[in-house]
């Protein structure tokens, strides 16, 4: 790397971050494009741009969150930096600032708060998040339900499962045909993929009859005919006499000639259509379906009577091929028509189901927003202006992952910016790399990325000075040796072979200038060259020993298969290097490699993926687990589900056995633990045998399982499973401890997700254990785990999941599968409005063969881009390895030659062997996996060196405090806050007066009015009581004058009663609240109530409670116990507060009114009743 390249990169980064320019940046992997984007936003804010007018769009929610975190971190650091440091940082960020005034520093420090206070925050969103914001603001204009719900993956899958049943009922024949030609539930996946691939090109009201006719015309068949009719027509056209004559001549030849003669006779004479056609097929085609190049042995090659029959344009060959083409076209027609009808039927039902619940899926967000922005001339400008008075700056990150539908949505926004840029600052910043476009399954097309780049560069002429197109070749991530390997491999994939030599005058130019690479990467880091290792492919061991038929299924993979051997090799090699202290670069000097420094990337989460994690765990190499988890397949979740099923049905012996062997019970020894329970148990269940077992281990487990059964009946799912995890299970260990001891710390994340589902279930459904288990076992959603650097375990993940991540050490083990094997079996023909569907290449008609060839070429190109992304994740060491793929040939001896029958395969491993040799011969080093797997590998570049002995000493971890594994002390019983009116032995109080009595209405009115007078009159002067009472009752027309006088006299008699007169005098309180504990009440009881009247005098406390619309008892014995308990509780509280004063309590029955004081003895008895009430 030269200084000039560094300086050029610095200038380009400064230009890319210039706020006044619109920029298209093409950046190699590790070129720091995200940093440039963040610097650009920071410079926009420094120049005074309104945060609300900046929109940054990125590909995933995780990337958006990361970008926000980094930007807020930068702005936040400015708020606390001293003037000198902040000035230096700002000038480095924006070289055009020049001299910085103190006021400018103050504005910079205020940006953090300004960004936080922006309504909705800075707009750093995914494209779907941006669409959701627009649609929520303009639902009616966009034609979506106000308050719509966005269907996340789990909700969408659940709804789709229901919709499939509804759609099947409307077109059962089409769905059955699709299901017949696929395996398991693949027909649902096929229909969803087809609908997604066609997108908004699918018509809303399709004409299926017209589509069928157009499809038949496209395939050049008569839809009324069967494939057998085309085959029979070809059979009828054969010259049978010529066939028999040729067969007679061939009968005089050798074995192969006689076999051919026999086929010709069957073809000519057999009346069974199927037999004749199969004979014809074996004559013209080989077993693999390819056309034969040679039909005859040498003996008959010169006999014209025979050879003329087998010429390529003769009837025997050409008629068969023509009939076969028609037969394939007929089958494709019926398949395609079934798939097309199934997709249209499902789409209609899916649309209706979403409308019924007011839901939108992610495709709807894009389609509806695009339609809104294209609703008419100026529609986009109007929407953006109404949204936040317009957008001024749009930034697109990872633009190569943007699919055509998303580009179409963004186009109106770009057009608005370009129109407004003529009069005011309006910019766009787009950064991406077509070499990293690996999301074709989500519609991304690198060709569209390049088209948009060309359109940007050819924009309006008058704005040319405001546009820049830049490229970043400098890598700040990977070392040069790794980048050399990337260049060599990329050249071989894009050129189809080795790159040519570059013209140079140097006698021995460096590798990066020796060849004319299509793309060249230059490393910024020069202190270490880095290293690339190529391990030999693993092969399967010798034939395994015979096993009993009942041991395993016949198709189980052998432990010493080639892929299992590679998983074992990686685990042992990593363990050896970790134990030895393999050195990697650090910020200062070197440091030992840790498990968290290693990232292993695979193409898919298949058998090898799971075997690799298994072997790493077996050899005690810390592993961070899988990057995506299907909950019901995780061992920890299976243990929890088994416990839940046991709680529901302990008589299920198979499930009980799973529980006993699981992490919570730990009875893993079949002979010692399970066999004694299962053997000779007769009609008894395992659970019954366990309860009566004398084995101490069984007794501990039985006690735990009894507690589980005791919780299941009254606990909701979340509380049930949380109690299992948080409480001691066996030997004082909590469920969490037992799970982690058995399955490792990676079990925590799926279990927490499981608990989250349990909590959510309780909020949306009636919480019950059976319903939750049924829901979780049918939940097809995955749990995605964030595998950021900094974890303490080896990260095993897919290449797609690793996009945007990096690691000091990267291992690529899945490198030997063939490249470019197309997985797409359908093609949507927009003109015909139908799906052409051909599951395999052997079934392709001519109309589909070319489509498949193009798709295969496209997928092969994406496979190369996937390899590029994988290799560029490595910083210091890239390890390339693989296992023997497919059938392994027998050893022919040490001839030094490959088996003649083995075909060369186009695999990543073949690319490595071809491309890495351009870098010269590698060093040959011995692996460290151990004597059981001695192997040697090639190394290009060099390791960083050895660590000093003291650097390898790892300090012993500090011992945990003793209390960490002890159960917490039992909590004190929580106080019960209870209303005194609830202190009834039977939970009730006396009934009110019946409204059906003849005078009920007057009695209710009388009681209510007396209550009101008793409550309000004490608040006015005593000499006005009589006048105020008359005026109040005069408003009640239903009362006679006599009744009014009677009520006033009775009310005033109560108020002027000398015994309780202080309750209505000065200093008394109405509706007084009383809360607290008191002597004589249970310790855990907190009384919370209010009394109608309360007064505290120098010598006593008086309490009065009104009872309205209740029949007054004639004696104290008739007072309901709940009222006595209530007043006893009030007295206890007040005695606790005023222990030196006498507390007197009374009840006032307003139906009278009648005043009744409660003696102390009765209240003392009531306290004893309260103490005996249930908690």
N, C-alpha and C positions, 0 to 999 in steps of 0.2 A: 504494500500500500504506500503510495506517495503522498507527500504533503499536499500536492495540488488537488488530489481527490478529496482529502479531508476539507480543504478550504472550499472546494466547489460544493460539497455537500452542505457545509455551513451556510454558504450563500443561498443555495436552493431552499434550505429550511427557513431562512429569514424571509425569502420571497414568498414562500408558501404561507407563512404566518402574517404577511402584510395585510392589514384589514381592508385596504382600498381595492385590492385585486381579487378577481375571481380566478380560482386555481384548480386545475386538474392534476393531481399528483399520482403517478404510477410508482409504487414503492415495493421493492423486494421484501421478502420475509425478514423481520428483525431490523428494518430500516428506521424504526421510530416514528411511524406515521401517526400513531395515536398521540404521541407527545406533541407533534407538530399541530395536530388538531386542537389540543388543549391550549397550547401556546397561542394559537390564533384566537380562540375565544377570549383568553385573558387580554390579548392586545385590543380586541374589539371593545371589551369593557373599559380598558384604560383610556381608549379614545372617546369614551362617552356614549357608546351604544347602549340602548335600553335593553336590559336583560330579557324583557318580555318579547323583544323583536328578533331574538336569536333562536333558531331551531337547529338542533343537532340530532341527526337520525343515525342509529346504529342497528346492528342485526339482532342482538339478543338482549333480554332484560339484564342479564349478568354483565354484558359489556356496557350497557347504559349506566348501570349502578357503579361499575368500576370507573367509568369516565367522570361521573359526578363526584365520586370520592376523590379522585385525583385533582379535579378542578377546585373543589372546595378546600382540599388540603393546601393547594397553592395559594388561593386567596386568603385562607386562614393564616398561613405563615406570614403573609404581609402585615397582618394586624399586630403582630407581636415582634416584628423585626426592628432593630434599631435603625435610625435614619441612614447611617452609612451602609449597612448591609442591604437595606431595602433599595437604596439608590443603585447599588451595584447590581442587584438582582433585576431591577427594572431596565437598566441600560443593557444588560446582557439579553434580556427578553426582547427588547425593542431598541435596536441600535440607533434609530432615527430620533430618539427622544432628546438627545443633546443634554443641555444643562437642566437639571430637575429642581424645580422650586419646592419649598416646604408645603405649599398648598396642594401641589400635585401628589406629594407623599400622603397627605391627609386624605385626598380623594381615593388613592389606591387602597389605603387601610379601610376605607368605608365600603369598598366593593363587596366584601364578604357579607356584611349586613344587608347591603342592597340586593344582592343575589338571593339571600335567604328570605327577604321580605317581598320579593316578586310574587304576585299571586300565582299559585301553582308551582312556584319554584322555576329554576332554569329549565327550559324545554330540551332536555336530553332524553330522548325517547326512542323506542322502536317505532318502525313505520306503523305497526298496528296500534301502538299507544297513541300516536299522533292522529290516526284516523278515528279512534274512539273519542278523543277530545273534540274533534270537529263534529262528529255525529251527535254527541251529547249536547252540543250547543245548538245544532240545527236539525233536530230529529224530524220535524214536520217537512222541512224543505227537502230532506234526504229520503223521505218516505219510510222512516223506521219508527218503531214505537217509542214514545218518550219514556225514559227510565228503562230502556232495554238492558238486558243482561248479556254479557259476553260469555259464551260457553267455553270454559277451559277444557283441557283435554279429557279429564275424568268425567265431567258432566256431559261433554259431547259424546263420548263413547257409550255412556249409559243410555243417553237418548237415542243414539243410533241403533243400539240393540233392540229397543222397542220398535223403532221405525222399520227395521228389517222384517219384523213379524207382520206389520201392517202392509208393507209393500209386497211381501210374499203372497198374502191373501188376494192381492189384486192381479198378480201375474205369476201364478205358481209354476207354470210350465217353463217360463224363461229362467226363473231362479233355480229350479231343479236341474235344468240343462247346464247352467253355469256351475252349480255345485257338483254335478256328475263329473265334470271335466277338471275339477280342482280337488285338492286334498283338504280334509278337516274343515276349518273355517276360512280357508284361503279365498273362497268365493266372495266373502264379505270384504276382505282386504282388496281383492281385485276390483270389485264394484266401486269402492271408495277411491281407490287410486285412479280408476278411469274417470270418475266424476271430477276429481281434483285436477287431473291432467287437462281435461277439456275446459274447465273453468267456466268463464262467462260466455264461451262460444256455444254452449249447449242452448238450443232454443227452448223457450218456456212451454210452448204448446206444439210439440213435434207431430208431424204427420207420419206415423209409423208405416202406413201402407206405401206412401211415396218414397220413404227412406228405403223400404225393402226393395222396391223396384230399382231405385238408383244403385243400391248395393249389388244387386244381381247384374246390372249393366256394367258396373265397375269390375266385377269378377268374370264377366263375359260368360255367364251361364244362363240357362233357362231355369228359373226357380221352381217350376213345376216338376222337374226331372230329379231323379235320385242319382247318387253316384254309381249305383249298380247298373242303371240304364246306360250311362256313358261307357262303363266297362263292357257291358254286353254288346253295345254297338261296335266297339273296337274288336271284340272277339268275333263277331259275325263277319267282319270285313277281312279276316285272315284267310290266306290261301292254304287251306288245310292239306291239300294234296302235296304242295311243296314242302310243308312241314314234315309230313310222313316220309316223303322221299329223302329228305335230308337226314331224318332219324335213321332210316335204313342204312345209309352210308356210314353214319357215325357208329352204328352198332358194330362195325368191323374194326373200330379203333380200340384204344386203351380204356382204362377204368373211367377217367374223366369224360372221355368221349361217350361212353355208354351212359353215364349219368345225364349228360346233356341230351342224349337221344331219348332217354326215358321222360325227361321234362317236356320235350317237344311232342311226344306221343300223348302225354296227359293234356297238354295244351290243345292238341288237335282233336282228341277223341272224347275227353271226359265231358259228360253232360252236366256235371255239377259246376255251376258258374264260379263258386268260390275256389274250388280245387283248380280249375283251369286258370283263373286269374293269378293265384299264388304260384302256379307253375311258370306262368309268363313272367311274373315279377322276379323269381329267382333266376330266370334266364337272362334278363336285361340288367338287373341290379345286384350289387354285392350285398352281403349281410348288413353292412352299415348304411345301406340306402343309396350309396353312390353308384353311378352308372359304370358298368364294366367297360374297360378299355380293350380287353382281349377276351374273345369268346371261345376260340378254337385252339387245339394243339397244333404243333408244327405239321403233323401228318396231313391235316386237311386245309392248311392255309393256302394251298395252290389249287384246290378243287373249286372251280367257279360255282358249280351247282350248290355247294354248301356255303361258301363265303358270301355269295350274293345275297343270301338270306339275312346275313348279320351286318350288312353295311349300315352306317348310322342314319342314312336317310331312307332306308328301306322300311317296309310296312311293319316288320317284326319289332323294330326298335322305335321308330318314330310314332307309330300308332299307339304303342304302349305308353310312351312318354306323354303324348297328347291326351290320352284317356286318363292317365294318372293325374295330369294337371287339372283336368275337368273335375275328377273325383275330389281332389284336394280343395278345389274352389267351391264345390258344393258343400263339403264339410265346413269350410271356413265361412261360407254364407250362413249356414244355420247357427254355427257358434256365434258369429258376429251379431246376427240378428237377436239372438237370445241375450247376449251381453248388452247390446244397445237398448233393448226393451227393459232389461233389469235396471240399467242405470237411469233411464228416464223415469221409470216407475218409482225407484227409490228417491230420486231427486225431488219429485213432486211431493212424495210423502214427507221427506225431510224438510222441505220448505214449509209445508203446512204445520208440521210439528213445532218448528222454531217459531212460527207466527203465533201458535197457540200459547206459548209461554213467554212471548216477547223476547226471544233470544236471537243473537247473531253469532255466527262462527267467525273465525279469523278471515276466511275468504269474503264473507259478507262485508266486513269492515272495509276491505279494499275496494270491492265492487261499488258499494253505496257511496263511499267518499269520492271515488273517481267519477261516478255519475253526477254527484253534486257539483264538483269542480268543473265539469264539462257541460253543465246544464244550459249554458248559453254564453254569449260573448260577455266577458267581464265577470262571469260567475266566480271564478277563482279569486280575482281581486276583491270582489265584494265580500266573499266568505272570510278571506284573510283580514280584511279591514275590520269587519264586525267582530272577528275573533279577538284580536288584540291591537286594533288600529294598524294592522298590517305586519308583515314580516320583512325584515331588512336583510337578514343574513341566514342562509341555509347551508348546513355542513352535513355531508354524507360520509360516514365511515364504513369500511368494508363494502364498498360499492360493488365489488365483483359478485357479492352474494345477493344482490337485488335482482328479483325476477322481472320479466317483461311487464307483468301486471303492475308491479310497483313502480317501474320506470314510467309507465303510462300515467299513473297517478301523480307522479312528481312533475311531469312535463308541464301542466298548467301553472304550477308554482314557479318553475324556472322561467316560463314565458312572462309571467307577471314581473319577476325580478328584472328581466332583460328590458322590458318596456319602461320600468320606472328608473332603471340605471342611467337613463339619458338625462335625468333631472336631479337625482339624489343618490346617495351612496346605497347601492344594492349589490350584494356579492353572493357567490356560491363557492363552496369549497368541497371538492369530491376527491376522495382518496381510496385507492384499492389496488389490487394486483390480480390480473386475469389468471396468473399461474396458481392462485389459491382459491379458485372457484370450484368448490367441491360439493355444492348443495343442489345438484341437478334434480334430485328427488323432491325438492321444494320449488322447482321451476327456474332456478338460476341458470343463466346462459352467458358464458364469457363473451360470446359473439355480440350480444347486446351491449355489454360493457364497452367493447371496442367501438361499436357503432355510436354509442353516446359520447365517447371520447372524441371521435371524429366530428360529430355534430357540434360539440363544444368548441373544438379548435377552428371550425368553419363558421362561427357565429357572426353576428352583425359586424360589418366592416368598421363602422364608426366606433365600436367598442373594443377593437382589437388591442388597443394599448392598455385596456383594463383586464386582459386575460393572459394567463400564463399556463403552459403545459409543461410539467416538470417530471423528471425521473430521479429516483433515489436508488442507487446501486450499493451504497455503503451499508454493511450490516453491523449493527451494534451488539448482536447477540452471539452468533456462532464464530468459532475460530476458523482460520483460513483453510486448514486441511479439510474440515467438514464442508466448507463452502466449495472447495475444489471438487470434492466428491459429488456435491449437489450439481455443479456445473456439468461434470462429465456425464452423470446419469441423465440429467435433463436433456443434454445434447443427444444422447443415444435414443431417448424416447421421442423427441420431436423430429429428429432427422432420420430415424429408422436405422441408424448405424453410427459408426464412429465419426466424430467431427473432423473436418479437414484441418491441416496445419495452417496457422496464421502467418501471413507474410511478415518477416522480421529480419533485421540485420544482425541480431544478437546470435552469437555462436551457441549459447546454451541459455535460452530465455527461461524465466520462471514459468511454472506450469500454467498460471492464470493468463499468460500471454503467448503460450506455445500453440494453442489451438483456437480456431475461430468458433467460439461458443455462441450459440444463439442468445444466451443470457449469461451475463458475468456478474459474480458477486465478489465484493471486496470486503475484507474484515477490518473493522476499526481496531479490534484488539490485536496488538502485535507482540505482546509479551509472551504469549503461549501459542504455539501453532495448532494445538489440538490433535486429536487422533481419531482414526476410523478403524474398527476391527471387523473382519469378515470371518465368521466361524463356519466350519464345514457343516453340511446338512446332516441331521441325525437320521438314522435308519432304524427300522424295527429289529428287535432281537430275533433269535432263532425261534422256531415254532414252539408255542407254549405247550406245557405238559397237558395231557388229557385231564379233563375235569368232569365231575359228575354232571349228568344232564340237568339236574335240578339246581345246580349252583348259580348259573347266570344265563340270561338270554343269549341265543346264538350270535346276535349282532353286537354284543357288548365289546367295547374297545379294550384290547389287551393292555395290561399295565406297561408292557415294554414296547408299545407302538411307537412309531417315529415321533408323533406329536407329544406323547407323554414323556418320552426320553428328552425332548428338547425342554419341556417344562422343568424336568428334574435338573437338567444341565444348568439352566438359567438360575434356578434357586440355589444350587450348590456353588456356582461360580460367584454369585452375588454374596452369599454368606462368607465365602473364603476371602473375597476382597474387602468386605466390611470388617471381618476379624483382623485382617492384615493391616488395615488402615490405608486403603488405596487413596492416593493424594489427588486432590482437585484444586484448581485455583480459588483463592478467596480474595476479598478486597485488598487485603494486605498479606502477601505471601501465600502459603498453602495451608490446607486443612484436610482432615480425614473425610472421606466420603461418608455420608449418612444415608439411611434408607430413603429419607425424604428427597434426596438429590436424584433419585432414579425414577424414570418414567418409562413404562413399557407400553407400547402402542400396538394395537391389533386392528384388523379390518372390521371385525364384528364380534359380538359377544356370543361365541359359539363354544363347543366343547373345550377347545384349547384355552380359551379365556378363563373358564372356570377351573380347569386343571392347573393352570399356572398359579392362580390364587391359592389353590389347595396345596400345591407343593411348596410355595413360599411360606405358608403358615406351618406346614409340617416341619420345615427346617428352621422354624422360629425366626424367619426374616420378617420384621415388622412390615405390614402391608396395610395400605389405607382402604382396601376393599375395592369394590366395583364402582364405576362412575355412574351407573344407572342400575336401579334395583327394582325388580318386580316383587312387591311386598309378599305375596303368597308363596313365592319361591325361596324367600330368605329363611335360613334355618331358625333364627331367633323368632321370627313371626310364626313359623310352623309350630314351634314349641308353645307359644302363647295361644294359638288357635286350638291346639290339642288340649291344653288346660281348660279353655273355655268349653270345648265339647265334652270333656270329662265332667265339668260342673253341671252340664245339662243332662248327660246320660252316662253315668259311671258304669252301666252294665255293658257298654261297648268294649269288648275285650281288646280288639285291635287298637283302638284309640288309647285305651288305658296302657297298653304295652308301649305305645309311642311316648306317652307321658312319663312312664317309669324310666325309659332310656334317655329322656330329654335332659336338658341342662338343669331343670329345677329339681329333679329327683336323683339323677346321677346313677341309676342302677344299670350300668353299662355292661356288666359281666353276665352274658346269657346263662352260663352254666351255674354260677353261684347265686345270681339274683332272680332271673326270670324263670328258668326251668323248674325250680322247686314250686313256684306259684302255678305254673301252667300244667305241670304233669299230674295226671290222674285227678283232675279237679271235678270230674263228673259234671253236674249241672250248675256248679258254683262259678261265679264270675271271678275274674282276676282281682277285682276290688274286694270281693268278699274274702278271698284267700289272703289278700294282703292284710286285711284288718285282723285276721286271726293268726297271722304268722308270728312265731316266736323269735324270728331273726331280728336283732336290734336295728339293723339297717332298714328292714321292712317297717318296723315300728315307727322310726323317725319319719319315713315317707308317708305312712298312713296318717300320722298326726297332722302333717302338713296338708295332705289332701282333704282331710276332714274339715280343716279350716277353710279350704277353698270352697267346698260344698256349702259351708255355712254362710259364705259371703254372697254366693251366686243368687240367692233368692231375693235379696233386698237391695243389691247394689246395681246402679246403672253400669254399662260396659266400661266407661272410662274409669270410674272409681274402682271397679272390680280389678281391672288389669293393673292400675296404678298401685293398688294395695298389694298385689302379688310382687310387684317390682320393689316397692319401698319398704315392705315389712320383712322381718326375718322369716326365712323359709326353712332352711336346714342348718343345723350347727351354728345358729346365730347369724348366718349370712343372708343378706337381702337377695331378692330376685335379680337385681342389677348385678350384684357381685357374682352370682352363680352364672349368669349369662356371659359376662365378660371373661370370667375364668375359662369357660368352655369355648367361646366363639371369638374372643378378642374384642378390642375396643370398637372395631368397626360395626359391631352389632348395635351400638347405641343409636346411630342415626336412623336405621330402618325402624327400630322400636319406637323412637320418638315420633316418627311419621305415623306409625300404627296408632299410637296414643292420640295423635292429632285427629286421625280419622274417627277414632272412638268418641272424642269430644265433639267433633262436627256431627256425627250421627245423633248424639244426644240433643243437639240443637234443632235438627231438621226432622227427626223421626221420634216416635214414642220410644224412649230408650229401653231396650231389652237386649239381653245377651244373644238370644237366638237370632233376632233380626240383624244385629250387627255382624255376627259371624257369617250369616248368609250373604250379606252385602260385601264384606271384605273378601270372601272367597271367590266372588264373581267380579271383583274389581280388577280390570285389565290395565289400569294406569300404572306407569312407572314412577319411581321416586328418583329424581335427578339429584346427584350429589355434586357439590362444587369441589373440584379437586385442585384448588389453588396451591401454588408452591408454598412451602412452609409447614406442610403436614409432616408428621414424624414417621410415615410409612411409605413403602414403595407404591407409586400410583400406577395402577393397571387400568387402562381406558382405551376407548376407540380413538382413531385418528380424528374423526369428526369432533369428538368431545374435547380433544386437545387443542383445537383451533384457538389461537390467541395465548396459549400457555407455552412454557419453556422449562427446561431442566438441564442441569450440568451433564447428566448422563441419560441418554435415550437408547432404548433397545427396540429393534424392529424384528419380531420373530416370525410373523405370518407373511412370508415372502415367496412362497413356492406354489401358490395357487395360480392357475392360468389367468392371464389378463384379458379384459375386454369381453368376458362371457356375459352377453346382454341378459338382464333380468326382466326387461319389459317385453311382454308378450302381446301387447295391443298397440294400436295406433288410431288416433281420432282423425277421421277424414272430415274436415270442416265443410267441404263442398257437398259431400253426401250426407253429412250430419249423422254419421254412424261410426261405430268402432270396428276396425278390422282386428280380429283376434285369432292368433295362431300360437298355441302354447309352446311348440318346439319347432326348430328349423326343419326337421324331417317332414313336418306337416305344412310347410309354407307353400302356398301357391305363388306364381310369379309376381302377382300384385303385392305380395308381402315380403318376398325375398329381398328386394332392393331396400325396402324400409328397414328390414332387420340388419342388413349390411351397414346402412348408414347409422343405425342406432348402435351397433357394435363398435363402429369406428368412433362414434361420439363417446361411448362409455370407456373405450380404451384411452381416449385423450383425458377423460376425467380421472381414470386410474393413475395416469402419469402425474396429474396435478395432486392427487391424493398422496402419492409417494413424495412429491416435492414438499408438501405441508409436513409430512411425517419427518423427513430428514432435517428440515430447518427448525425443528423444535429443540435440537441439541445445541448446547453451548460448548462443551469441552470434549465430550467423548460420544461417538456414535457407534453402536454395536449392531451389526447386521448378521442375522442368522436365519435358519429355516429348518423345516423337517421334510423328509422325503414325502412327496405328495402322490397319491394314487397307487397303482399296483407296483410292487417292487419286483424287479427282474431277478432271476436266479443268478448266482455268481458263476461266471464262465471261466474264472481263473484270472491270474494276474497277467493279462495280455496287454494291459495298458490301453485297451480300446473299449469304447462304450458298447453296450449291447446293441447289435444291429437293429433289433426290433424297437428300441426305445426312440421315440420321436422327440426332437428338440421342442421344448415348451417355452412359450413366451411368458416368463415370470419375472418378478422383481429380482429374484436371486440371479437369474441369467443376466439381467441388466447390470447387477453389481459386478459379476465376474467379468463382463465385457468392459464396463466403464472404468472400474478401478485400476485395471491394468494400464490405462493411459497415464496414471500417476506413477508408473514405474513399479518394480517388484516390491512387494511389502515384506517386512520382517516376519520371520516365522517364530512364533512364541508358543509356549506350552500353557494350556489351560490349568486352572487351579481347582477344578471341580472334585478332584480326588482320584484315587486309584480305580474306582469303579467306572469312571468315565474319563479316561485319559484322551485328550484331543489336543491338537495344535491348531492355531489360527494365524491369519495374516494381519499385520498392523501397518497402517500408513500414518505418517506423522510420528509424533512421539508423546509419551506421557510427560507430565510436568515435573517428575522427579520423585524422590523418596522423602518421606517425612522423618525428622529426627525422632529418636526413641521416645523422648519425653512428650512429643506431640501425640503419640499413640496411647498414652496413659489416659484413660477415661475416668474422671473422678466418680467414686461410688455415689450413687444417689443417696441423699439424706433420708434416714429412716422416717417413716410416717409417724406422727404422734399416735399414742395408744388409743386415743378416743376416736380415731378415724374409722375404725372397724367395730366400734361398740354401738349398740343401739342407743338412741337418745333416751333420756329419762322420760318416764310417762308424764304426759301433760296433765296439769290439774284440770279437773272437770270444768268445762266452760260454763260460765254463768248463764242461767236461763232468764232471759228478760220476759216477764209475764205480766199481763194486765190482771189486776185484782178480780175483775168480773169473770175471769176464766178459772178461778179457783173453786170450781164446782166438782164434787166427788164424781158425778156422772157426766161432767162436761156440759151441763145445761143450766138454765135458770128458769124460774117460773114463767108460765105463759102470760101474755098480755090479756087484758080484758077482751072478751069476744066482741067483734063488731056486729054480730048478729042479734045481740040483746036489744029489746025494744027501745031502751033509753041510751044505747051505746054511743050514738053520735053526740048527744049532749054531754055524756060523761067524759068522752075523749076531749071535747072542747073545753070542758070545765077543768080537767086535769092540766091540759096544756097552758091555759090562761093563768091558773094559780101558780104553776111553775114559773111562768114568765114574771108574774108580779113579785114572787119571792126572790127572784134573781135581780130584778131591776130597782125595786123600791128602796133597798138599803143604800143605793148610790145617790139618792136625793135627800134633801132635808126632811126630818121626821114629821114636821108639822105640815108638810105637803102630801104625805102618803095618801090620805083619804081622797083629796082632790085628784091626784094623779091616777089613782086606781079607778075612780068613777069615769074620768075622761077616757082611759084605755078601754074599759068594758063597754062604754057607750058606743064604740065602733062595731060591736058585735050585735047585729040585728036579731040573731036567733035567741038571744037571752032575754028573759022577762026581767022587769024591774025588780021583782022580788028576788030572783036568782042573783042578779048583780049585787044587791045589798047583802045577801047571804054570803056570797063569795068574798066580798070586801071585808065583812066582819070576821070571817074565819081566817083570812090571810093576815089581817092586822093582829088578830089574837096570837097567831104564831110569832109574828115579828116582835110583839111586845111581851112575849112570855119571859118573865125575869130570869128563868133558868138558862135560856139560850139567847137572851137578848144581845149579849156581846157579839154573837155570830153575825148580827145584822147591823151592828153599830160601827162607829169609826174604827179604822184599822183592820177591819175584817177584809177577807179576800174572797172573790168569787172565782170558780173554776180554777182552783189552785192545783198545780201539777206537783205530784209527789213521786220521786224516783229514788231507789236505793235499797240497801239491805237493812235488816233490823233484828234485834234479839228475839229468839224464838222461831225465826224463819229458817228454812234449810239454807246451808252455806252457799249452795250454787244458785240461789234464787235472787233475782233482782226484780223488785216490784216496780212497775211503771204504770201510773194511773193518775187520775185527777178527781178532786172532791168538789162538790158544789159550793160549800162555804167552809172557811177555815179562819180561825182567829187565835192568836197567841197572846195570852194575858200574862201578867207577872207571876201568876200562881198556877195557871193551867192552860192546856191546849184543847180547844173545842173543834170538833169535826162534825159536819152535817152533810148527808148525802140525800138527794131527792130521788124518789121512786115514782115515776109517772106512768100512768096507764097500767099499773099493776094493782091487783085487788089487795087492800090493806088487811093484814091479819088482826084478829081481835086481841091476841095475847102474844107475848114474846115467844112462846112455844111454836107459834105459827109462822115465824119468820124463816124464810128459806135459808138453808145452810150456806148457799153461795154468798148471800148478803152478809151473814155473820163472818164468813171467812174473809170477805172483802174488807169489812171494817176492822177485823182483827189484824189484817196485814197493814192497813193504814196506821193503826195504833202502834204496832211494833216499830214501824219506820220512825214515827214521830217520837216514840219513847227513846229510840236510839239517838235522836237528835237533841231532845230535851229531857234527859234522864231525871232531872230534879223536879219536873212539873208533872201534874196529873193530866192524863189524856182522857178526855170524855168523848164518846162517840154516840151519834144519834141518827136515826132514819126519819125522813119526812115523807109520808105518803101523800101525794098531792090529790089523790082521790079522797077527799075528805074536807080539808087536809087533816092529817093526823101526825103528831110528833111522838116519836118513840125512842127513849134513851136505852142504850144497850149496856147492861151491867158488866163489870169486869170479869166475873166468873164465866159468863157465857162467852166472852171474847177469848178468855184463857183456854176454854175447851175448844174453841174454833182453831186456835193455833196448833193444838195437838192434831186436829183433823188435817190441817195443811201439811204438817210434817209427814203424815201417812199417805199423802197423794203420790201417784207414780211420777217419776222424773219425766 
